[in-house]
Amino acid sequence: MRMVMLVLMAAAAATFAGSAPAAAYDYPWCAQGRGFGFPGDCSYQTYAQCMASASGRALYCNINPRAAYGQQTRRGRHYRNYYND
């Protein structure tokens, strides 16, 4: 009996140690809807993967704002700060 419990505990520890939370992913597509915080479950590399996961769950897919806007550079005029010169 002890051996069975030891094996089960080792399997559970290996399962939890190898899994990462969904918020750690910054893939381009997020499943969004009721029950998810913003921006949602962003663990999908393609729109098709996201739609397959969202199907039947009252969810929709949208672009991950962190992935979409994280690569942009600031554009526009550069204003000089005269107070710190």
DOTI-90210 format. One record per residue (C-alpha): x, y, z; residue number from 1. Coordinates in Angstrom, 2 decimals, always signed. Layout:
{east = X, north = Y, up = Z, num = NUM}
...
END
This chain:
{east = +0.00, north = +0.00, up = +0.00, num = 1}
{east = +2.83, north = +2.40, up = +0.78, num = 2}
{east = +4.44, north = +1.71, up = -2.57, num = 3}
{east = +1.20, north = +2.58, up = -4.41, num = 4}
{east = +0.85, north = +5.84, up = -2.48, num = 5}
{east = +4.48, north = +6.71, up = -3.17, num = 6}
{east = +4.06, north = +6.12, up = -6.90, num = 7}
{east = +0.86, north = +8.21, up = -7.00, num = 8}
{east = +2.49, north = +11.07, up = -5.12, num = 9}
{east = +5.52, north = +11.02, up = -7.43, num = 10}
{east = +3.25, north = +11.07, up = -10.51, num = 11}
{east = +1.25, north = +14.00, up = -9.10, num = 12}
{east = +4.43, north = +15.93, up = -8.27, num = 13}
{east = +5.79, north = +15.37, up = -11.79, num = 14}
{east = +2.51, north = +16.56, up = -13.32, num = 15}
{east = +2.40, north = +19.79, up = -11.32, num = 16}
{east = +6.11, north = +20.52, up = -11.72, num = 17}
{east = +5.91, north = +20.29, up = -15.52, num = 18}
{east = +2.86, north = +22.45, up = -16.05, num = 19}
{east = +3.00, north = +26.23, up = -16.50, num = 20}
{east = +0.12, north = +28.60, up = -15.82, num = 21}
{east = -1.83, north = +29.85, up = -18.85, num = 22}
{east = -0.93, north = +33.46, up = -18.05, num = 23}
{east = +2.74, north = +32.70, up = -18.72, num = 24}
{east = +2.12, north = +32.33, up = -22.46, num = 25}
{east = +2.21, north = +35.28, up = -24.80, num = 26}
{east = +1.01, north = +33.65, up = -27.97, num = 27}
{east = -0.81, north = +35.79, up = -30.56, num = 28}
{east = -4.36, north = +34.48, up = -29.93, num = 29}
{east = -6.47, north = +34.60, up = -26.77, num = 30}
{east = -9.72, north = +32.83, up = -25.93, num = 31}
{east = -11.92, north = +35.39, up = -24.22, num = 32}
{east = -15.30, north = +35.36, up = -22.59, num = 33}
{east = -17.08, north = +34.95, up = -19.28, num = 34}
{east = -14.90, north = +33.44, up = -16.60, num = 35}
{east = -11.58, north = +34.68, up = -18.01, num = 36}
{east = -9.82, north = +37.82, up = -16.91, num = 37}
{east = -8.34, north = +40.21, up = -19.43, num = 38}
{east = -6.79, north = +39.34, up = -21.87, num = 39}
{east = -7.98, north = +35.74, up = -21.43, num = 40}
{east = -6.33, north = +32.40, up = -22.12, num = 41}
{east = -3.49, north = +33.38, up = -24.48, num = 42}
{east = -2.05, north = +29.95, up = -25.11, num = 43}
{east = -2.84, north = +29.61, up = -28.82, num = 44}
{east = -0.35, north = +29.98, up = -31.65, num = 45}
{east = -2.98, north = +30.09, up = -34.41, num = 46}
{east = -6.52, north = +31.36, up = -34.81, num = 47}
{east = -7.66, north = +27.83, up = -35.74, num = 48}
{east = -6.30, north = +26.43, up = -32.45, num = 49}
{east = -8.10, north = +29.13, up = -30.51, num = 50}
{east = -11.39, north = +28.60, up = -32.33, num = 51}
{east = -11.20, north = +24.83, up = -31.82, num = 52}
{east = -10.75, north = +25.35, up = -28.08, num = 53}
{east = -13.46, north = +28.01, up = -27.87, num = 54}
{east = -16.01, north = +25.92, up = -29.76, num = 55}
{east = -18.94, north = +24.95, up = -27.58, num = 56}
{east = -17.72, north = +26.95, up = -24.59, num = 57}
{east = -19.35, north = +30.33, up = -25.32, num = 58}
{east = -15.92, north = +31.88, up = -25.93, num = 59}
{east = -14.49, north = +33.91, up = -28.77, num = 60}
{east = -10.95, north = +34.48, up = -30.02, num = 61}
{east = -9.14, north = +37.78, up = -30.24, num = 62}
{east = -5.60, north = +39.00, up = -30.81, num = 63}
{east = -3.41, north = +39.04, up = -27.70, num = 64}
{east = -2.83, north = +42.73, up = -26.91, num = 65}
{east = +0.51, north = +42.03, up = -25.24, num = 66}
{east = +1.80, north = +40.29, up = -28.35, num = 67}
{east = +0.25, north = +42.80, up = -30.76, num = 68}
{east = +1.37, north = +46.01, up = -29.07, num = 69}
{east = +4.53, north = +44.79, up = -27.37, num = 70}
{east = +6.54, north = +44.93, up = -30.60, num = 71}
{east = +5.57, north = +48.45, up = -31.58, num = 72}
{east = +7.94, north = +51.34, up = -31.16, num = 73}
{east = +6.83, north = +54.77, up = -30.10, num = 74}
{east = +6.22, north = +57.08, up = -33.03, num = 75}
{east = +5.67, north = +60.77, up = -33.19, num = 76}
{east = +7.56, north = +63.84, up = -32.14, num = 77}
{east = +10.22, north = +63.73, up = -29.55, num = 78}
{east = +9.77, north = +66.62, up = -27.16, num = 79}
{east = +12.74, north = +67.96, up = -25.31, num = 80}
{east = +12.42, north = +68.21, up = -21.57, num = 81}
{east = +13.82, north = +71.63, up = -20.67, num = 82}
{east = +13.33, north = +71.22, up = -16.94, num = 83}
{east = +15.99, north = +68.54, up = -16.48, num = 84}
{east = +18.75, north = +70.07, up = -18.62, num = 85}
END
